Amino acid sequence: MAERQATIASASGLHARPAKLFVQAVQEKKTPITIAVEGGPDLNAGSILSIIGLGATQGTVVTLKAEGEGAEQALDELATLLQTDLDAQ
């Protein structure tokens, strides 16, 4: 199983627009992906409700996990996305 950690860069955290953009990117991948905050359960990263429910604010470190073909590349791309200020775009 591939795993990456990323620090949320968006000023609003993973809420509203950044959450929507992240979920859209996850849904484009061909592998199931989970996301978790430290000490929390692995949640479906392709679900807007799960993402908003994380309560991830700017500076929160999240862990992404995926398995299967293309998992490494998918996680690299998603981690980069989370580490970008999506509010500024």
Buried (B, 14 or more C-beta within 10 A) or exposed (E): EBEBEBEBBBEBBBBEEBBBBBBEBBEEBEBBBBBBBEEBEEBBBBBBEBBBEBEBBBEBEBBBBBEEEEBEEBBEBBBEBBEBEBBEE
